[in-house]
């Protein structure tokens, strides 16, 4: 049971890292996630059924997600469409694309085929299947986290972060912000697609409705992590998102198991998730206002002390 929560949370954390790039680093409200996670899942599922190696199927789910992000970025930058609307357009179109990938079926079961989890379970046959699933998922998540940290410490990654803070800064450095947005949104949705490809192998099927509400859930996980501690270091920001994702999935699990005691049903989870995001935003705004007030007070106190010494 505990192993399942951690596996589900770690898979979900890969998607949360993708959402982190668009919403926090790029400062762009991208709703492509709800479509790109299904594209990754459908791509991996179809390729595995057609005999592709599971590692290649995962890689192609990442590539499929990158293409989704690039399309959103080009709609946003080339056609001057607001980022939010560009994401909605791509997400809407992807519903039909995903159905095509799935062979015009809403659901694609992965029966009697090898997945990354069945392969690892055979290799680590001396361990329970749940433990072997946790080990491989943890290794994949740690690898992605380390690579993401390295990327955002590079010159290109720092430029993408700078553009999210102030686009004019990047333009003044003679760097094309369009290229940075294409790379950023491509990487963001690539991770989201990879998460979908891993999820479809873990749960044993791909579903066209898999992505409903994923953006809000990802934001909830990120904000739960932000409650734990504050930091500006990318290595700690990614850890925070991973921890928040695991906590979010644990809350959902125990909500399903014990929610009936206080009258909560699975139908209420999306409402509660939305309220959690709103509460997190309100608390963050309050903290920011308190921080600004404290900074002003310190400045004013310093000025008064200087006057007294004179």
C-alpha positions in Angstrom: 0.0 0.0 0.0 2.7 2.5 1.1 4.8 1.5 -1.9 1.9 2.1 -4.3 1.5 5.6 -2.9 5.2 6.4 -3.4 5.2 5.0 -6.9 2.1 6.9 -7.9 3.5 10.0 -6.3 6.9 9.7 -8.0 5.3 9.2 -11.4 3.1 12.2 -10.8 6.1 14.2 -9.6 7.7 14.0 -13.1 4.6 15.7 -14.5 4.7 18.2 -11.6 8.3 19.1 -12.6 7.1 19.8 -16.1 4.3 22.0 -14.8 6.9 23.7 -12.6 8.9 24.7 -15.7 6.0 26.4 -17.4 4.2 28.0 -14.4 7.1 28.9 -12.1 10.2 29.2 -14.2 8.7 30.5 -17.5 5.9 32.2 -15.7 3.5 31.1 -18.4 0.1 29.6 -17.8 0.2 26.6 -20.1 -2.8 24.2 -20.2 -1.3 21.9 -22.8 -0.6 19.5 -19.9 -4.1 18.0 -20.0 -3.5 16.9 -23.6 0.2 16.2 -23.6 0.1 13.7 -20.7 -2.4 11.6 -22.7 -0.3 12.0 -25.9 2.7 10.5 -24.0 0.6 7.7 -22.5 -1.0 6.8 -25.8 2.3 6.9 -27.7 4.0 4.6 -25.2 1.0 2.2 -25.1 0.7 1.9 -28.9 4.5 1.4 -29.4 4.7 -1.3 -26.7 1.8 -3.2 -28.1 3.5 -3.0 -31.5 6.7 -4.6 -30.0 8.9 -1.6 -29.4 11.3 -1.9 -26.4 9.9 -0.2 -23.3 12.8 2.2 -23.0 12.3 3.4 -26.6 8.6 3.7 -25.9 9.3 5.9 -22.9 11.7 8.0 -25.0 9.1 8.5 -27.7 6.5 9.5 -25.1 9.0 12.3 -24.1 9.4 13.3 -27.8 5.6 13.3 -28.3 5.3 15.6 -25.3 8.0 17.9 -26.6 6.2 18.3 -29.9 3.0 19.3 -28.1 4.9 21.9 -26.2 6.6 23.2 -29.3 3.2 23.6 -31.0 1.9 25.7 -28.1 5.0 27.8 -28.1 4.8 28.5 -31.8 1.1 29.4 -31.6 1.9 31.8 -28.7 5.0 33.4 -30.2 4.4 33.4 -34.0 0.7 34.1 -34.0 0.9 36.4 -30.9 -1.8 34.3 -29.2 -1.8 34.7 -25.3 -0.1 31.8 -23.7 -3.2 30.6 -21.8 -5.3 30.5 -25.0 -2.5 28.8 -27.0 -2.4 26.0 -24.4 -6.2 25.6 -24.5 -6.1 25.4 -28.3 -3.4 22.8 -28.3 -5.1 20.8 -25.6 -8.4 20.8 -27.5 -6.7 19.7 -30.7 -4.8 17.0 -28.9 -8.0 15.2 -27.8 -8.7 14.3 -31.4 -5.0 13.5 -32.0 -4.9 11.2 -29.0 -8.0 9.3 -30.2 -6.2 8.8 -33.5 -3.1 7.5 -31.8 -5.3 5.1 -29.7 -6.9 3.8 -32.9 -10.2 5.7 -32.4 -10.7 4.0 -29.0 -11.1 5.7 -25.7 -9.1 3.1 -23.9 -6.1 0.9 -24.8 -5.3 -2.0 -22.4 -1.7 -3.3 -22.2 -2.5 -7.0 -21.8 0.2 -9.7 -22.0 2.9 -7.3 -23.0 6.1 -6.4 -21.3 6.4 -3.0 -19.6 9.3 -1.5 -17.7 7.6 -2.7 -14.5 7.1 -6.3 -15.5 10.7 -6.4 -16.8 12.1 -5.1 -13.6 9.9 -7.4 -11.6 11.4 -10.4 -13.5 15.0 -9.1 -12.9 14.3 -8.4 -9.2 12.2 -11.5 -8.7 13.5 -12.0 -5.2 11.7 -8.8 -4.2 7.9 -8.1 -4.0 6.6 -6.5 -7.2 5.6 -3.4 -5.3 9.1 -2.8 -4.0 10.7 -3.4 -7.5 8.3 -0.9 -9.0 9.2 1.6 -6.3 13.0 1.1 -7.0 12.8 1.6 -10.8 10.4 4.6 -10.5 12.7 6.2 -7.8 15.7 5.7 -10.1 13.9 7.3 -13.1 12.7 10.2 -11.0 16.1 10.9 -9.5 17.7 10.8 -12.9 15.2 13.3 -14.3 15.6 15.5 -11.3 19.4 15.5 -11.6 19.3 16.2 -15.3 16.8 19.0 -14.8 19.0 20.6 -12.1 22.0 20.4 -14.4 20.1 22.0 -17.3 18.8 25.0 -15.3 22.3 25.6 -14.0 23.7 25.8 -17.5 23.8 29.1 -19.5 20.7 28.1 -21.5 18.8 27.2 -18.4 19.7 30.4 -16.7 18.6 32.4 -19.7 15.2 30.6 -19.6 14.9 31.4 -15.9 15.8 35.0 -16.6 13.2 35.3 -19.3 10.5 34.1 -16.9 11.6 36.8 -14.5 11.9 39.6 -17.0 11.7 39.1 -20.8 13.3 42.5 -21.5 16.5 41.3 -19.8 16.9 38.5 -22.3 16.1 40.8 -25.2 18.7 43.3 -24.0 21.3 40.4 -24.1 20.5 39.9 -27.9 18.8 36.5 -27.2 15.7 35.6 -29.1 12.9 34.9 -26.4 10.9 32.9 -29.0 13.7 30.2 -29.0 13.8 30.1 -25.2 10.0 29.7 -25.0 10.0 26.9 -27.6 12.8 25.1 -25.6 11.1 25.7 -22.2 7.6 24.6 -23.2 9.0 21.7 -25.2 11.0 20.5 -22.1 8.0 21.1 -19.9 5.6 19.0 -21.9 8.3 16.5 -22.7 8.5 15.6 -19.0 4.7 15.6 -18.8 4.5 13.2 -21.8 7.2 11.0 -20.2 5.1 10.9 -17.0 2.1 9.8 -19.1 4.2 7.1 -20.8 5.4 5.8 -17.4 1.9 5.9 -15.9 0.3 3.9 -18.7 2.9 1.2 -18.1 2.3 1.2 -14.4 -1.5 1.1 -14.5 -1.6 -1.2 -17.5 -3.7 0.9 -19.9 -3.9 4.3 -21.7 -7.1 6.3 -21.5 -8.1 9.4 -23.6 -9.5 11.1 -20.5 -6.4 10.5 -18.4 -5.4 14.2 -18.4 -8.6 15.8 -17.1 -7.7 18.3 -14.4 -4.0 17.4 -14.4 -2.9 21.0 -14.5 -4.8 21.9 -11.3 -3.5 18.7 -9.6 0.1 19.5 -10.6 -0.3 23.0 -9.2 -1.7 21.7 -6.0 1.3 19.3 -5.6 3.8 22.2 -6.3 2.1 24.5 -3.8 2.0 21.7 -1.1 5.7 21.5 -1.6 6.1 25.3 -1.3 4.4 25.1 2.1 7.2 22.9 3.4 10.1 25.3 2.9 11.1 28.4 0.9 14.1 28.4 -1.4 15.5 29.9 -4.6 17.9 27.0 -5.4 16.8 24.9 -8.3 18.0 21.6 -6.7 15.7 22.3 -3.6 12.8 23.6 -5.8 12.7 20.2 -7.7 12.9 18.2 -4.4 10.1 20.3 -3.1 7.9 19.5 -6.1 8.6 15.8 -5.7 7.8 15.8 -2.0 4.6 17.8 -2.7 3.5 15.3 -5.3 3.9 12.4 -2.9 2.0 14.2 -0.2 -0.7 15.1 -2.6 -1.1 11.5 -3.8 -1.1 10.3 -0.1 -3.9 12.8 0.7 -5.9 11.5 -2.2 -5.4 7.9 -1.1 -6.4 8.4 2.5 -9.2 10.7 1.4 -10.6 7.8 -0.6 -10.1 5.4 2.2 -11.4 7.4 5.1 -13.2 10.3 3.5 -16.6 8.6 4.1 -16.2 9.3 7.8 -16.7 13.0 7.2 -19.0 12.7 4.1 -16.3 13.2 1.5 -16.6 11.1 -1.7 -14.3 10.8 -4.7 -16.6 13.1 -6.6 -15.5 15.9 -4.2 -11.8 15.6 -4.9 -11.6 18.0 -7.8 -13.5 20.7 -5.8 -11.2 20.2 -2.8 -8.1 20.3 -5.1 -9.3 23.6 -6.6 -10.0 25.0 -3.1 -6.5 23.9 -2.0 -4.9 25.8 -4.9 -7.0 28.9 -4.1 -6.0 28.7 -0.4 -2.3 28.2 -1.4 -2.4 31.3 -3.6 -4.1 33.3 -0.8 -1.5 32.3 1.7 1.4 33.0 -0.7 -0.1 36.5 -1.4 -0.4 37.1 2.4 3.2 36.0 3.0 4.4 38.3 0.2 2.5 41.2 1.6 3.9 40.6 5.1 7.4 40.3 3.6 7.0 43.6 1.8 5.7 45.3 5.0 8.6 43.9 7.0 11.1 45.1 4.5 9.6 48.6 4.5 9.7 48.6 8.3 13.4 47.7 8.3 14.2 50.4 5.8 12.2 53.0 7.8 13.8 51.9 11.1 17.3 52.2 9.5 16.5 55.8 8.3 15.3 56.8 11.8 18.4 55.3 13.5 20.7 57.3 11.1 18.8 60.5 11.9 19.1 59.8 15.7 22.9 59.3 15.4 23.2 62.6 13.6 
